[in-house]
Amino acid sequence: MNNVEEIMTSDPVTVNVDTKLTKVRSIFRGGWFRSIPVLSKNHLEGIITRGDIMFLSSTKSNIEARVIMEHPKVLATPEMEMDEIGKKLLKSDTVQVPVVESTENMHLVGILSIGDILKKLLSNGTNPKISNISLIFTKKVIKASYDDHISKVWSLMDETGFSGLPVLKKNKIIGIITRKDIIKSGHVRTGLDAVDRSIKVEKVMVTPPIVVTVDTSITEAAKLMIENDIGRLPVVENPVYIKKEPKRVREANLVGIVTREDILGSYLN
């Protein structure tokens, strides 16, 4: 049985409690981080996520990290078993967890994500308890249109808690837009009145999207997520694939979506 210490990322990127939020936002824009631990003398004080950064106004340059950081929903220690922390992540609806020496001293030693667990399960050759996507994907999907304003997507993500949405044009999926894409684009403000309404989804979305079908195996879907560092895969019918990139589509009929949490659950539950 693998434990957290074997698969965690040691020496993760962190910020201090007094780091200005404009600097934190810059770190998010420059990397692929889903969350950043907040420290005081290497003592874990909190964590800031992409969702928190979505609410940050460019004018609030003097606010410190301590103002918007959250207390981690889950904590891991190096000796915890991988399956145990995986189940805790799923139960708490969290994708990353700080790793501390112990809950008594809170000395940060690493960070662990659902992706890290999936990667280890794949390298171990572990078989999921469920065979394919058809048994776990969500059919009711919150979607965006290619000509929606970023402000509308900002609202949808705020209201639903979803960090990524499929993008449709003429009822066909043509792309994906995520919190990461919006943060990286720089079009993040606090309050809808402060969002640049001239920016549309098609300018920010990732296209062509990587997709799966109902016949795709859980293992193949997990590999796609790990190889491309993505948290969700649209489930489609009638895909028109890109010849040079056989898992990406020019367009397709959207029938659902599967997330990394769904995939991990198929291994652990």
KERO-771838 format. One record per residue (C-alpha): y, x, z. Coordinates in steps of 0.001 Angstrom, whole numbers, padded with zeros to 6 digits, always signed. Example, Ala and Ser with C-alpha at 12.3 -4.5 7.8 and 13.67 -1.06 7.14 Angstrom:
2
-004500+012300+007800 -001060+013670+007140 
//
This chain:
269
+000000+000000+000000 +003427+001371-000986 +006297+001460+001462 +010048+001292+000973 +010613+005034+001305 +008445+005717-001762 +010439+003511-004119 +014001+003273-002757 +016981+005061-004294 +018102+007753-001885 +021764+008735-001563 +023161+005566-003215 +026779+005182-004287 +028793+003899-001326 +032372+003196-000272 +034097+003387+003104 +035460+000418+005009 +039001+001579+004199 +038412+002154+000457 +040925+000129-001560 +039378-002752-003500 +040933-001582-006746 +038822+001569-006360 +035723-000518-005599 +036332-002587-008718 +036698+000592-010750 +033310+001814-009479 +031674-001453-010511 +033295-001305-013955 +032141+002260-014498 +028501+001793-013523 +025549-000566-013449 +025722-001364-009743 +024732-004810-008506 +025943-004072-004992 +027599-001233-003088 +027055-000505+000631 +030159-000196+002784 +030044+002540+005428 +031869+003903+008409 +030702+007481+009037 +027419+006708+007231 +026884+003727+009514 +026241+000607+007431 +028968-001973+008017 +028469-004329+005082 +027888-004698+001366 +029981-005729-001648 +028364-007428-004644 +029409-008152-008209 +029992-011730-007106 +032532-010550-004518 +034366-008513-007164 +034640-011614-009380 +037185-012940-006887 +039331-009817-006787 +042830-010027-008207 +044267-006963-009910 +047437-007438-007856 +045689-007014-004498 +045740-003249-004576 +046228-002676-000845 +043265-004691+000438 +040451-002624+001905 +036718-002999+001370 +036245-004325+004908 +038137-007496+003938 +035614-008825+001405 +032399-007068+002431 +029533-009251+003589 +026869-008665+006192 +023603-007907+004323 +021254-010899+004254 +018292-008537+004528 +017809-005020+005870 +014929-002661+005071 +013634+000401+006867 +011725+003241+005170 +008343+002379+006703 +008348-001288+005675 +005692-002290+003157 +006871-003037-000369 +005330-006516-000461 +006913-007433+002863 +010448-006562+001780 +009845-008143-001638 +009057-011483-000014 +012140-011189+002201 +014324-010564-000852 +012926-013647-002576 +013353-015820+000513 +016973-014733+000975 +017841-014980-002747 +018960-011337-002732 +018390-008728-005460 +019204-005546-003498 +018773-004453+000092 +020271-001509+002019 +017701+000777+003668 +018598+002041+007153 +016789+004423+009492 +016449+001600+012002 +018225-001623+012862 +019395+000065+016065 +021380+002936+014504 +022092+001487+011013 +022243+004948+009421 +022061+004328+005654 +019278+006246+003890 +018903+004347+000615 +018994+001117-001354 +016167-000920-002844 +016206-003555-005596 +013821-006126-006997 +013775-003944-010109 +012469-001009-008069 +009619-003164-006760 +008741-004484-010209 +008766-000959-011619 +006303+000174-008949 +004049-002831-009477 +003910-002015-013182 +003189+001675-012589 +000418+000709-010148 -001164-001511-012807 -000939-004496-010470 -001832-007813-012095 +000377-010834-011390 -001220-013901-009827 +000189-016057-012653 -000658-015294-016279 +002359-016160-018421 +005928-017353-018613 +005046-020987-019300 +004099-021511-015648 +007245-020125-014004 +010311-020473-016237 +013170-022864-015449 +013756-025554-018062 +017116-026789-016807 +019568-024083-017841 +023308-023737-017234 +024743-022555-020564 +027983-021246-022043 +029382-021774-025513 +030542-018850-027635 +034053-020362-027832 +034433-021145-024120 +037245-019385-022336 +036219-016762-019782 +037876-018963-017148 +035235-021662-017719 +032369-019191-017346 +034054-017754-014245 +034021-021294-012785 +030384-021923-013728 +029257-018705-012088 +031315-019521-009001 +029946-023068-008720 +026297-022336-009471 +025858-018827-008105 +024204-017726-011363 +025095-014192-012393 +024307-014624-016094 +024370-017437-018644 +022870-017840-022140 +025505-018294-024856 +025006-020946-027550 +026527-021622-030956 +025549-024755-032851 +022809-025357-030252 +021240-021936-030911 +021233-019061-028437 +023140-016060-029796 +023950-014029-026697 +024117-013579-022918 +027155-013233-020665 +026871-011817-017145 +029078-010953-014207 +028609-007331-015199 +030008-008022-018682 +033060-009823-017290 +033767-007128-014693 +033360-004387-017287 +035734-006185-019660 +038450-006221-017005 +039044-009972-017271 +038499-010709-013575 +041165-012369-011466 +041423-014535-008368 +042102-018177-009135 +041707-019768-012525 +045440-019864-013114 +045433-016067-013156 +042641-015731-015731 +043633-014842-019272 +042675-018029-021123 +042997-016366-024524 +039772-014395-023939 +036681-016198-025176 +033015-015662-024380 +032196-014238-027815 +034474-011256-027076 +032627-010331-023893 +029003-011478-024316 +026083-009207-025161 +024493-009965-028517 +021846-010104-029911 +019981-011213-026768 +016530-010044-025673 +014229-013065-025366 +010697-014173-024572 +008584-017175-025556 +006366-019428-023448 +003376-017330-024541 +004844-014056-023289 +002828-012484-020480 +004370-011849-017069 +003664-008134-017456 +005473-007925-020787 +008478-009803-019389 +008595-007456-016393 +008543-004428-018709 +011432-005833-020752 +013503-006344-017607 +012840-002845-016303 +013324-001072-019634 +016612-002870-020317 +017854-003248-016716 +018381-006999-017055 +017948-009782-014551 +017039-012724-016769 +015364-013513-020076 +015999-016622-022166 +012798-018469-023097 +012976-019616-026715 +011257-021310-029617 +011665-020621-033347 +013198-017152-032853 +014800-015308-035747 +014160-011708-034726 +016216-008650-035602 +013922-006485-037743 +014893-003179-036147 +014795-004638-032612 +011817-007008-032483 +012571-008444-029022 +016161-009363-029906 +017059-012479-031855 +019806-013428-034246 +019322-017013-033087 +016678-019264-031488 +016171-022610-029773 +016676-022235-026027 +014003-023958-023906 +014484-022241-020544 +015135-019056-018626 +013099-016718-016425 +014621-014407-013810 +013493-011206-012116 +012975-013295-008966 +010563-015559-010890 +008686-012522-012146 +008442-010874-008718 +007300-014165-007237 +004437-014299-009716 +003159-011016-008247 +003721-011739-004557 +003277-015488-004069 
//
